[in-house]
């Protein structure tokens, strides 16, 4: 059993990743997408780790990937948009839950745009 909360799956800097939603929203509202993207990229491994540790029926939280995809698309970083959406879909390979259909469709559309 972990000795403190920072060791629990899903925690980042002593807080559960879900507590960072308002911070990401604030950064985006302040047009600090670079900072929001950096934070989101640091949260993704924690989100993925939690999904794996909770078992095969625990979904990977889609909002964080979607926000990063939006940031990348807005910055015309289309390959990065595709990459982050693929990462989300691939994160479901080790669990029994299917990825959120909205993000699968976004990936398909983004891939078509790269051709």
N, C-alpha and C positions, 0 to 999 in steps of 0.2 A: 504494500500500500504506500503511495507517495507520501512524503513527509510534509509537503506544502502544496498549495494550490498551483504554483507555477509549474509543477511537474505533471499536472493532470493533462490528458489529451484535450486539445481545443484551447489551451491557454497560451497567451502570448504576452510577455512582460507582466505576468501576474494577473492577467484579466482574460476572460473568455473572449474568443474572437468576435462573438456577436455584440459585445459592448463597444466595438469600434465603428459600428454603422453610422452613428451620428457624427463621428469625427470625419469619416470619409465624405459624408454628405456636406458637412461644413466646408471641407477643403474644396470640394467640387463647386459649391456655391460661391466661394471666394476666388474661383477660377485658378485654383492651385492643383490642376490635374496632375502635374508632375509629382507633387507630394502625395496626392491620393493614390496614384499608381504605385509609388514606392511602398507605401503602407500596405496596399492590397497585395503586392508581390511578396511581402514579408508574412502576410497572413495565410496565403494559400497553402504552404506546407503544413501549417498547424491545422487548417481545415481538413486537409487530406488525411493527416495522421489521425484526427479524431474519428473520421468516417471509418477508417480501417480498424481502429482499436475498439470501436463500438460494435462491430460485427457486420455481417454481410447484408443486413437489411437497413443499415444506417446510411441515409443519402448524403452526398456531398452538397454543401450549401451553394446554390447557384448564384445568388445575388452578387457575390464578390467577383466572380468570373465575368458576369454580365457587365458590371461597372467597369472593369478593366477593358473589356472588349469595346465598350462605348468610348472610353477615353482614347484607346488606340485608333478607332475609326475616325473620331473627331480630329485627331492629329495626323490623319492620313497614313498611319502605320498599319497598313492592311495585312501585311505578313504577320505582324505581332498579334493583330486581332484574330486571325485564323489560328495562330499558335496557341493563344490562351483558350480559345474555344475548344480546340483539339485536346488540350490538357484537361479541360473539364470533362469532356466525353471519355477520355482515356482513364480518368480517375475512377470511373464507374466500372472499369474492367474487373476490378478485384472485389466488387460488391454485387449483390443481387438486384439492386435498384437500378432502374433505367434512368438515363440522364433526362433532365427537364426538357421537354419537347421544344419549347421556345428557343432554347439555346442550340439545340440540334439544328433547327431550321435556320437560325442566324448563322451557324457555321456553314451550312450548305450554301446560303446566299453569299457569304463572304468568300468562300472558295470559288464560286462562279465569277466573282469580281476580279480574282487574281488571274483568271485565264485570258 
